[in-house]
Amino acid sequence: MITGDNKHSALKVAKHLNIAVGNVTYQAYPDTKRQVVSKYQKEGSKVMFVGDGINDSPVLAQSDVGCAINSASDITVGAAGIVLIKDDLLDVLRAIQIAKKTFQRIKINFFFAFVYNITLIPVAMGVFFPLDKFKLDPMFAAIAMAASSISVVTSSLLLKTF
């Protein structure tokens, strides 16, 4: 945890969040925050920084994922990859969950699109025509392609239920 707050406030929040005292940096200026994030990145860690002020803009831009909370500043919003509307830190967890679900859905959609293309495009091209005289009417190939696109879009829309 990196904060510009005083030691007492920082350690109180850290205790509430079960963060070890050694992992707390308090009374940090923007440059100190950037140095701490840089240190973790050099160690190979992926860093998500959550900030709420214009002074957090440089570190939001430097982090792997920048998350601004209810910021009215265009600079902060522009530097962050994620902007949360409410002042609720639980929304950070929800954003991570949505990102994981979205990535999972992308992999599922990619798999089915790949299987579709590997199997049906050769059939539509007439690869099997010399063997069994099977020929797919181009109209059915177009319908199958549209159905593939509709299934991917429908699958993606399922994320709205999350």
N, C-alpha and C positions, 0 to 999 in steps of 0.2 A: 504494500500500500504506500503510495506516494501522495503526500498532501502538503498544502501550504499552511494548514492549521497548526496550532501550537501543540506541544508535546502531550499535554494532558488530554486534549480532545482527541488527538490521533490515537493514543494508546487506549482510550476508552472505547473508541469505535473498533480498533483492532481486537480488543478483548471480546467484544460483542460478536465479532465475525470469526473468532478463533484464528486470528492471524498472529503468528509468532512475532514477538517484539523485534527480533533481528530482521524481520522482513518489512519493517515500517520505517519510512523516511518521512520526517515531519519538518515543518517550516521550510519547505522546499520552494525555491524560486523556479521559474520556467526552465532555465538552463540546467538546474540540478535535476529536474524531472527528465529532461532530454538525456542527460548523462546516464541516469539509472536505466532508462529504457534501452539506450544504446548498449549498456553493459549486458543486459539480458539478451539482446539480439545477437551480440558477438558470441555469447555462450551457446547460441543455436536455438534459443527459445523464441516462440511466436508470442508477441506481446499485444494485448488488447488494453488500450488506455481509455478510461472513462473520465471525461472532464466536463466542466460546466461553465467555464469562463473564457473570456477572450485571451487571457494569459496562457490557457492550455492549448491554444491553436498550434504552436510549433510542435509540441509533443504528440498531439492528435495526428498531425500530418506525418510524423516520423514513425509512429507505431504501425504495426502490421494491420491492426484494426483500430480505428479511432471511433469512439462513441461519445457523442455530445448529448448531454441531458438538458432538455428544455432551455435551449440557448436562444436568446433573441439576437445574438450577434451573427451577422452574415459571415464573418471571418471564421468563427468557430464551426458553424454549420458547413462551410466550404471545406474546412480541413478534416472533418469527420467523415467516415464512411457510413456511419449509422447515426441517425438523429432520433432520439427518443423524445416524445412530446410531453410525457408526464414526468414528475419528479419522483419516480418510483424505481429504485435500484433493482427490484425484481424484474423490471422490463429488460434489463441487461441479460438476465438468464433466459427470458422468453426470446429475445433476439438471437441468442446462441442456439436455442432449441429450434427456432424457425430456420436458421441457416443450415443446421444439420439435416432437418427434414427436407429442405429444398435441395440440398446436395444429394440426398438419398433419392429423391424423386427424379433428379436429372440423370442419375445413373440408371434407374429403372427405365426411363424414357429412352435413353441412349441404347440400352440393351435391346429393347423391343424394336426400335427403329433399325438397329444393326441387323437383327434377325430377319426383319421384314425385307430389308434391302438385299441381304445375302441370298434369301430364298426366292423371293418373288420377282426380282428384277431379271435374273436369268430366265425364268419362265416367261416373262413378258417379252424378252428378247427372242424367244423361240429356240433356246438351247436344246430342249427335248424334242423338237419337231422331227429331226431325222430319226430318232429312236422309236417314238410311238405316235407320230403324226399329231401330237397335241399342240394346239396353237391357242393362245389366249387372245381374245378379242381386245383391241386397244381400249374400247370403252370400259371393259371390266378392269383393265390395268389402271385406268384413270380413277375409277371408283375405289379400287383398293388403295391407291395412293392417297386419295382424299380421306378415306377411312383411317389410314395410318396417321395422317395429320390431326384428324379429329380426336383420335384416341390419345395422342400425346397432349393435346390441349386440354382434354377432359381430365387426364391424369394430373396435369399441372394444376388445374382448377381445384382438385381435391385438397390442395394446401390451404384453401380458404376455410376448410373445416377445422383447421388446427387452432 
